[in-house]
């Protein structure tokens, strides 16, 4: 069973950037599809981005063109590069592999 640990969240001003990391142990990420989700206060958890084991990527319309998902096989880590951040991107961000979730990392976009 894969264990996932997210990091890299924080407070950033609108228009700024953050890079989230999802470090895995127990399994090799390159053999799995990996997804990022987020949950804002009072809202349901939503899918943000996905990276298939074959390399294809997908993004929610709300983040397309601003977020990029990638993987470093040597580090067994998946990243979510977030640029041009908006206040509505404020949420707890989670990575997921199959039914395995990390604990989440808080992203707050505010001036």
PEMOWO-V950281 format. One line per field, one symbol per residue. ss: DSSP state (@ for helix, = for strand, . for the rest). A space follows every 50 residues. Layout:
BEGIN
ss=???
END
This chain:
BEGIN
ss=..=====..===.....========...@@@..======......===== =.....===.......======....======....@@@.=======..= =...=====..
END
